[in-house]
Each structure stands twice: as C-alpha cells, then as structure tokens.
Amino acid sequence: MYNPQTGEELRIEVKNKTREWPSIKGIIDNQTLLIFVNFENKKDNERPDFYILNTKDWQEFLKKCNF
C-alpha cells in the first residue's frame, strides 16, 4: 500500500486459517503488517477473528513462544 502524503510504502500480508495456520515466515522490516484472519469454527454469518501485527508485536510473540 502506498501513502502519497508521506511517499512511503507499507507491505500488508494476510494469512487465513481454516484448520491450521499456513507457513508463516514472519516480519522482517518496519514497513510490513501481518494480518491473521481466523475462520476456524466460524459459521457463514459470523465474523472471523482478526489479529494485526507489526514488527514489534511479532518479536514479542516470538519471545512468548520461545522461538
């Protein structure tokens, strides 16, 4: 995504889950957002769960999971 006011770009990656999360490599820079969308056990009329992570969030997640 490009912001014409700042001239900066932001990469947005979206991963979805139906039974398990796909292979996730993580976030390597400050210009990336990783969005997880969880459809598991959701009915057609239910909203999925959303998780939006930036670089700092990703690093904190890795520390909690001991990766």
N, CA, C and O of each residue as an XYZ file, in Angstrom:
268
protein
N       0.849     -1.151      0.000
C       0.000      0.000      0.000
C       0.907      1.230      0.000
O       1.903      1.273      0.722
N       0.565      2.207     -0.796
C       1.367      3.424     -0.933
C       0.640      4.610     -0.323
O      -0.546      4.825     -0.576
N       1.364      5.378      0.485
C       0.820      6.589      1.084
C       1.369      7.781      0.311
O       2.538      8.129      0.478
N       0.552      8.419     -0.533
C       1.054      9.535     -1.341
C       1.445     10.760     -0.526
O       2.223     11.586     -1.002
N       0.928     10.899      0.685
C       1.257     12.065      1.509
C       2.668     11.963      2.084
O       3.361     12.974      2.204
N       3.099     10.754      2.441
C       4.432     10.577      3.014
C       5.428     10.018      2.017
O       6.635     10.106      2.239
N       4.942      9.437      0.912
C       5.821      8.812     -0.070
C       6.340      7.459      0.372
O       7.255      6.914     -0.246
N       5.763      6.905      1.441
C       6.209      5.616      1.957
C       5.263      4.500      1.528
O       4.076      4.711      1.282
N       5.839      3.312      1.450
C       5.051      2.131      1.126
C       4.941      1.245      2.359
O       5.829      1.231      3.211
N       3.858      0.518      2.441
C       3.621     -0.425      3.522
C       3.173     -1.735      2.899
O       2.208     -1.774      2.136
N       3.874     -2.792      3.226
C       3.504     -4.107      2.717
C       2.544     -4.749      3.713
O       2.797     -4.755      4.918
N       1.454     -5.283      3.204
C       0.458     -5.944      4.044
C       0.343     -7.388      3.596
O       0.043     -7.668      2.436
N       0.586     -8.311      4.535
C       0.455     -9.732      4.256
C      -0.739    -10.258      5.044
O      -0.885     -9.965      6.231
N      -1.583    -11.026      4.386
C      -2.764    -11.580      5.039
C      -2.681    -13.098      4.982
O      -2.488    -13.682      3.915
N      -2.831    -13.734      6.149
C      -2.827    -15.194      6.253
C      -4.152    -15.620      6.865
O      -4.619    -15.020      7.832
N      -4.752    -16.654      6.299
C      -6.024    -17.106      6.860
C      -5.909    -18.519      7.402
O      -5.067    -19.305      6.969
N      -6.770    -18.820      8.353
C      -6.781    -20.131      8.996
C      -8.169    -20.725      8.881
O      -9.162    -20.094      9.244
N      -8.230    -21.950      8.370
C      -9.472    -22.706      8.413
C      -9.301    -23.865      9.390
O     -10.143    -24.066     10.265
N      -8.219    -24.627      9.246
C      -7.902    -25.693     10.210
C      -6.601    -25.421     10.940
O      -6.489    -25.653     12.144
N      -5.620    -24.928     10.201
C      -4.336    -24.570     10.812
C      -3.737    -23.398     10.051
O      -4.109    -23.121      8.910
N      -2.797    -22.713     10.706
C      -2.167    -21.564     10.068
C      -1.228    -22.048      8.978
O      -0.567    -23.074      9.137
N      -1.165    -21.318      7.875
C      -0.219    -21.687      6.821
C       1.210    -21.375      7.266
O       1.421    -20.774      8.319
N       2.160    -21.776      6.479
C       3.562    -21.490      6.773
C       3.771    -19.977      6.857
O       3.461    -19.237      5.923
N       4.301    -19.538      7.995
C       4.457    -18.101      8.229
C       5.929    -17.823      8.475
O       6.545    -18.434      9.349
N       6.487    -16.909      7.711
C       7.907    -16.583      7.848
C       8.143    -15.408      8.778
O       9.262    -15.208      9.252
N       7.112    -14.633      9.044
C       7.239    -13.521      9.972
C       7.411    -12.193      9.287
O       7.164    -12.048      8.090
N       7.846    -11.210     10.082
C       8.007     -9.836      9.615
C       9.492     -9.495      9.711
O      10.126     -9.723     10.741
N      10.031     -8.952      8.638
C      11.464     -8.669      8.632
C      11.803     -7.184      8.635
O      12.973     -6.821      8.760
N      10.802     -6.322      8.500
C      11.094     -4.891      8.471
C       9.943     -4.087      9.065
O       8.889     -4.634      9.389
N      10.159     -2.791      9.201
C       9.157     -1.907      9.805
C       8.080     -1.452      8.835
O       7.160     -0.732      9.224
N       8.184     -1.862      7.579
C       7.201     -1.459      6.582
C       6.226     -2.594      6.262
O       5.628     -2.613      5.186
N       6.065     -3.538      7.190
C       5.197     -4.688      6.954
C       4.201     -4.848      8.092
O       4.553     -4.712      9.264
N       2.972     -5.136      7.739
C       1.948     -5.554      8.697
C       1.553     -6.970      8.329
O       1.389     -7.290      7.151
N       1.401     -7.816      9.333
C       0.973     -9.194      9.129
C      -0.411     -9.326      9.746
O      -0.597     -9.092     10.940
N      -1.382     -9.704      8.916
C      -2.769     -9.806      9.369
C      -3.193    -11.264      9.326
O      -3.133    -11.909      8.279
N      -3.619    -11.774     10.462
C      -4.133    -13.136     10.560
C      -5.652    -13.071     10.615
O      -6.221    -12.272     11.359
N      -6.299    -13.909      9.830
C      -7.753    -13.986      9.813
C      -8.121    -15.435     10.125
O      -7.777    -16.348      9.374
N      -8.823    -15.633     11.238
C      -9.148    -16.977     11.708
C     -10.612    -17.306     11.407
O     -11.524    -16.750     12.018
N     -10.818    -18.219     10.453
C     -12.160    -18.667     10.082
C     -12.559    -19.962     10.795
O     -13.694    -20.421     10.661
N     -11.639    -20.544     11.544
C     -11.886    -21.843     12.163
C     -13.112    -21.808     13.075
O     -13.242    -20.926     13.924
N     -14.003    -22.771     12.891
C     -15.229    -22.935     13.684
C     -16.182    -21.740     13.592
O     -16.997    -21.525     14.489
N     -16.080    -20.983     12.532
C     -16.985    -19.848     12.338
C     -18.089    -20.232     11.360
O     -17.840    -20.909     10.363
N     -19.279    -19.804     11.649
C     -20.397    -20.023     10.733
C     -20.344    -18.974      9.629
O     -19.650    -17.965      9.755
N     -21.069    -19.213      8.566
C     -21.057    -18.292      7.427
C     -21.490    -16.879      7.808
O     -21.048    -15.913      7.187
N     -22.342    -16.745      8.813
C     -22.825    -15.421      9.198
C     -22.013    -14.813     10.352
O     -22.375    -13.748     10.851
N     -20.930    -15.462     10.784
C     -20.079    -14.952     11.858
C     -18.826    -14.296     11.293
O     -18.250    -14.763     10.310
N     -18.423    -13.217     11.926
C     -17.174    -12.564     11.535
C     -15.994    -13.394     12.014
O     -16.039    -13.948     13.112
N     -14.957    -13.488     11.225
C     -13.752    -14.182     11.693
C     -13.001    -13.325     12.705
O     -13.267    -12.130     12.839
N     -12.069    -13.939     13.410
C     -11.194    -13.215     14.321
C     -10.037    -12.631     13.517
O      -9.511    -13.286     12.617
N      -9.641    -11.398     13.842
C      -8.545    -10.723     13.157
C      -7.440    -10.412     14.152
O      -7.704    -10.004     15.283
N      -6.216    -10.606     13.726
C      -5.041    -10.249     14.521
C      -4.104     -9.472     13.602
O      -3.734     -9.967     12.537
N      -3.719     -8.271     13.995
C      -2.853     -7.430     13.177
C      -1.566     -7.186     13.951
O      -1.584     -6.667     15.067
N      -0.442     -7.570     13.337
C       0.848     -7.457     13.997
C       1.807     -6.602     13.180
O       1.870     -6.699     11.955
N       2.553     -5.760     13.894
C       3.662     -5.047     13.282
C       4.950     -5.739     13.731
O       4.891     -6.791     14.367
N       6.094     -5.174     13.414
C       7.376     -5.808     13.748
C       7.518     -6.021     15.256
O       7.935     -7.092     15.696
N       7.177     -5.016     16.033
C       7.305     -5.121     17.494
C       6.390     -6.227     18.034
O       6.813     -7.033     18.862
N       5.146     -6.265     17.570
C       4.214     -7.308     18.004
C       4.749     -8.692     17.657
O       4.653     -9.614     18.467
N       5.314     -8.846     16.456
C       5.837    -10.136     16.008
C       6.991    -10.591     16.908
O       7.051    -11.755     17.305
N       7.898     -9.678     17.225
C       9.031    -10.024     18.087
C       8.561    -10.425     19.488
O       9.102    -11.362     20.075
N       7.572     -9.733     20.022
C       7.025    -10.089     21.337
C       6.371    -11.468     21.293
O       6.513    -12.252     22.232
N       5.659    -11.767     20.212
C       5.047    -13.074     20.049
C       6.112    -14.170     20.038
O       5.942    -15.201     20.691
N       7.199    -13.962     19.310
C       8.260    -14.956     19.231
C       8.898    -15.187     20.599
O       9.230    -16.321     20.942
N       9.069    -14.129     21.377
C       9.660    -14.277     22.720
C       8.746    -15.105     23.623
O       9.216    -15.953     24.381
N       7.433    -14.853     23.536
C       6.482    -15.595     24.371
C       6.424    -17.067     23.993
O       6.179    -17.922     24.844
N       6.648    -17.362     22.720
C       6.578    -18.743     22.234
C       7.935    -19.441     22.289
O       8.051    -20.603     21.902
N       8.956    -18.741     22.765
C      10.314    -19.284     22.863
C      10.893    -19.750     21.532
O      11.545    -20.792     21.459
N      10.650    -18.971     20.482
C      11.228    -19.299     19.169
C      12.599    -18.698     19.062
O      13.263    -18.853     18.036
